[in-house]
Amino acid sequence: YADLDLPSDVDKNAKGCHAKESVTITVNPIPELSVDSVNPDDRSVEYTVTGGTMPYHMYLGSKDLGILESNSDKKDHLPYGNHILQVQDSTGCTAEQEIVVKATEPEPAVFFTPNGDGEHDVWTVKNLVDVYPNSSIKIYDRYGKLLYSAFGKEFENGWDGTYNGSKLPATDYWYEIDIDEIDRQYFGHFTLIR
C-alpha cells in the first residue's frame, strides 16, 4: 500500500492519493542433503537431496560433481580423507554434509601351509589387490634377502613359498607392502609352516 502525502501547496487533487498492489511471495524450502552410505572398498558415497528447487548442483569440496538430475546419486573413486559434500539448488540455497572416506586396511595372513591340501597353500593379503590395484609387495628372509616382489595384479594369487622354483624352509618371513593410493607402507612377518 502506498499513500501520496504531498505538501499542501502542491496539487490539492493529488493529496491523499494512494495505490494498492498485491504481491505473492513464495518461500521455497532449503535443500536437505543426507548421506545414505560411504563405502571404503570402492570409495563411494550415496546421497539423497530433498527440498529446495531442482536442478541440484553437487560439489565435493571445491570439485564440481555436476548436475544431479534426480534426488539421489552415487559417486565413486573419491579421494581418501575428510570431505565436504555440498548441494546447491537452482535458487542458490545450499546444504552440506561432512563425509569421511576411510582407507581399508590390508590384512596379511599370519601363516600359510604350502602342502597342497587346498587350504592356506599360498600366503595372501586380504584387501590388497582388489582394493589397491597399484600396490606393491616384497617378501624377505630373516637376513633381508629379497625373495619375492610383485606389483598390483601380479600378487592376485598370493605367494607359494618358493624362490627360483625351490621350496623355502619353514620359518618366519618378512613383508613390505607399499600402497601409493593412501601413501602408506606396512611391515610385518608371517610364518611358513611345512
Summary of the structure (lengths in Angstrom):
residues: 194
radius of gyration: 32.2
end to end distance: 95.4
largest distance: 115.9
contacts: 497
relative contact order: 0.13
helix: 4%
strand: 47%
